[in-house]
Amino acid sequence: GGGGGVGGGGGGGGGGGGGGGGSGPLSPRLYASARSERRPQGDAPPRPSYAERVESLPDGPTRMRTMSVEARNKLLTRCLDSLASNLLAELSSSSPFESAQVVAKFKKDCAAAKKLCKSGGCASAEFEGESGAGATEALSPRSASHTVTSTMCSKPTPKPGIMESAADLMESALAMSSSSSSSSSSSLVARFDPHEYPLYHYESLPIPAPRKPVPLATGAAKETRLEKDLRMRTKVVDELLVTETDYVRDVGLLVGLYYRPLREEYKDVLSSYDTGCLFKNIEVLFELNLKILVKLQSQVSKSDREQAFGSVFLSVMDEMHAYNIYAANQIAASETFAKLMKENQFFADFARHVSEMEVCRGLDMHSFLIKPFQRICKYPLLLKELCKVTPRDWPDYPELEKAMVQIDKCVKGANEAKRVTDDLLKIGEIQNRFILKGMSEDGELAFLHKHKYVDEASVKVSDSKNSMKRMLIFLFTDFLLIGLPKGKKLLKYDIMPTASMIIWEEVSREHSFAVVRNSTCERTGESKYVLTFKDEADKERIKEVLTNILAEKVASS
């Protein structure tokens, strides 16, 4: 039978011709066909797409290349019909977030098709290639975007209005799918109703009651040093307990209102990878600090002299390494959160809804994600203050000193884990900015992670021929990497080892200094570059860092 018209009447049977080529709404035949195609009954295999049927013909690819203009236009019409079916099929098998991405992609296709028909665009270039594989591939659901947006072949010219019909058909399919997509969105948002939100996750946690700070007592007129210290010690102990209680409540909120609902009821909003990247081992930290809080509270009921806060921290020190794991993931979590808030509308709605709950106090999700790292960094200060106002002859004083040393090591470990992770992420970003031509030419770039990144700057680089180019420099402890912009990427221009480098300051240009090495670059033939910075502050910053690196190299040689 002949191909049906785009958005027009139904196709004829047997030897009958196709319907008209109008650009009306998506036909009931097409919609019903798409629904039956994407929802097979029982164990019956799904109906093959038009692409699969054409590809199965022995001479299918050849026929695509040799058919007449009229036949090609009919084929294009049927291809567009298939694209609409694919759109509906994709939406039916996608999660709400994926559906939003599919719709956004097809909206771009519609805009591209409209633009092409205004500029005289024509039949798909996929049907003009030397192989028919591209044509059949273009009809697959995942390649729909490529089919519509690659319609710039100059011959043969399709019937007038064919691309307008294509765009209208795509928009009609979008209009029909919008109700399905919006219903998915509304059903998801409906679950954010405060009366239906799964609060049981949060309510089932052993969340401590808030603790109000105790006002500092007024000292006597003739207060001794010991009396003042004991009065201040009461205040420090109270601050330790109040802040620990607040912290455990906040981590419990993160676990009960964000992590567990996203892991269970709203698992269609995020992938398991993104969920893990955001929260890492937050449940472990909640259990750990709940244990610390219970132990601290048990000490308050004792007399001041018998209180053993130092022993509390020493008893959990082996478990504090969990903070290193969380701290190492801090930057990745923050970047993932920012990316999801921008690209995942369902997650943004979820996070915004939870932040509006009264218990969140107007703080967003990211404010709670950074609290564990802030807390581990505060412990040394609190223990130092407590040790300062604890009498030296009390049993807890030596324990506090030991705990202070141990917790300081833990914080340094967390900071180091975070720094190493941050450096690796930064080096990964630098590597992704460069065009790698191969290990033989750009092998150093593949092993940047073995070197310590220090700083970077945008500069104008002048060589011996006085040609000045805008470049980016990346300073590592072992070398200076110079990148030449090429489009949105960079090409490796030169790498200057710091072990054989000196700084030459006698440069006539403003905000400039020169770097010189004892050998020439094989690729550029240069041994000296004049670096011109945007301002004096930028120049002094890089010069100071480079000077320190060179001094360390000299001292170690």
Residue, then its C-alpha position, 0 to 999 in steps of 0.5 A: g500500500g501507499g504511504g499515508g500523508v503527513g498528519g493527513g488521511g490514512g494510508g490505503g490498503g493493497g495497491g491503493g495510494g496514500g492520503g493527502g499531505g496535509s499538516g493537521p494534527l497527529s492522526p488517530r491511526l498513527y497514535a493507535s499504531a504507536r500505542s500498540e507498537r509500544r505496548p505488545q500484548g502478552d509475550a508477543p514480540p513488538r511490531p517491527s519498525y519501518a526501518e527494520r522492515v526496510e532493512s530486512l529487504p535484500d535490496g533495501p539500501t540500494r532502493m533508498r539510493t536509487m528511488s525517484v523524487e516522488a518515491r523518496n518523498k513518500l519514504l520520508t513521509r513514512c519516516l516522519d510517521s515512524l519518528a512520531s511513533n518513536l517519540l511516543a514509545e520513548l516517553s512511555s518507557s522513560s522515567p519522568f526525568e528522562s521523559a523531560q529530556v526526550v521532550a526537550k530534545f524533540k522540541k529542538d528538532c521541531a525548531a531545527a525543522k522549522k528553520l530548515c524549511k524557512s531556508g529551503g531545507c529538503a530531504s534527509a541527507e541520510f538517503e543520499g549517502e553511499s551506504g543505506a546503513g545511515a538511513t536505517e539507523a536514522l529511523s531508530p528511536r535514539s537517532a530521531s534527533h539526528t534524522v530531523t536535524s541532518t536534512m540539508c541535502s541539495k537534491p532531490t528537492p522534496k515536495p513543497g511543504i514536506m519539511e513544514s509537515a515534518a515540523d508540524l507532525m513533530e509538534s503534534a506528537l509533542a502536544m499529544s505527549s505533553s498530557s502524558s508528560s505533564s501528568s507524570s510531572s504533576s503526579l510526582v509533584a503531587r507526592f510532594d504534598p506535605h500531607e502525603y510526603p513520607l515523613y515516617h523516614y524522619e519521624s522513625l529516627p531517634i532525633p534528639a530534642p533541641r537543647k537550649p543554651v544556658p546563659l553564662a552565670t555572673g561571677a562573684a565580685k572577688e572571683t578567683r582564677l579557678e572559679k572563673d575557669l570553672r564558670m567558663r568550663t560550664k559554658v564550653v561544656d554547654e556549647l559542646l552539647v548544644t552544637e552537637t545536638d543541633y548537628v545530629r538533628d541536622v544530619g538526621l534531617l538530611v537522612g530522613l527527609y532527603y536521602r531515604p525518600l530519594r532512595e525509596e519513594y522518589k528513586d525515579v528522580l535520581s540515578s543510584y549513582d547521583t544519590g550515592c554521590l550526594f550523600k555518600n556515607i551520611e547514615v554512618l555519620f548519623e549513627l556515629n554522632l548519635k553515639i557521641l551525643v549520648k555519651l556526652q549527655s551521660q557525662v553531664s549528670k556527673s560532678d564537674r570533676e568526674q566528667a570525662f569528655g576526653s574519654v568520650f572522644l577517645s572511645v570513638m576515634d577509630e570510627m572517625h575515619a568515616y569523616n575522611i570518606y565524606a570529606a573526600n566527596q565534598i566537592a563532587a557532592s556540591e558540583t552534583f547538587a548544582k548540576l542536578m538543580k540546573e538540569n533535573q527539574f524534578f529534583a529541583d522541585f523535590a529539593r525546593h519542597v523539602s527546604e520549605m518545610e518548617v523543620c528545615r528553617g529556610l535552609d536548602m539541601h546544600s546547607f545540610l550537605i556541608k555540615p559534616f565537614q564543618r562539624i569535624c573542623k570545629y571539634p579541635l577548637l571546642l576541645k582546645e577551649l575545654c582543655k584550657v578551662t579544665p584544672r590540670d589535676w583533674p582526671d579528664y585533663p590528660e584525656l582531653e590532651k590526648a583527644m585533642v591530638q587525635i582529633d587534630k590528626c583526624v581533621k588533617g586527614a579529612n582536609e588532606a583527603k578533601r585536598v587530594t580529591d579536589d586536586l584530582l578533580k581539578i587535574g581531570e578538568i584540565q585534562n578534559r580541556f586539552i586535545l590529546k593527539g596521542m601518547s607519543e606527542d601528548g603523553e605528559l597530559a595523560f599523567l598529570h595526576k602524578h603531579k601536584y597542581v598549584d595555580e593557573a592564569s590567562v596570559k599573553v605569551s610572546d616568543s623570540k619573534n615577538s608574536m603575542k598570543r593569548m594562552l592559558i598557563f597551568l603551574f605544577t610543582d614540576f613544570l609549567l604547562i602552556g595551552l593554546p586555545k583552539g575553539k573551546k579546547l586547548l592544544k599543548y603549546d609547550i611544557m617547561p620543567t621547573a628544574s631547569m627554569i629561571i625567572w627573568e624580570e627585566v621585561s619592558r612590558e607592563h605586568s610581565f616577566a619572562v621564564v627561561r630554560n636551559s634548552t629549547c622546545e623541540r616543537t616551537g624552537e623556543s627557550k624563553y617566553v614573556l608572560t603578560f598578565k591582565d594586572e599586577a596582582d595576577k602577575e605577582r601571585i604567579k611569580e611568587v608561587l613560581t619563585n617558591i617552587l624554584a627555591e624548593k627545587v634548588a634546595s633539594s638538588 
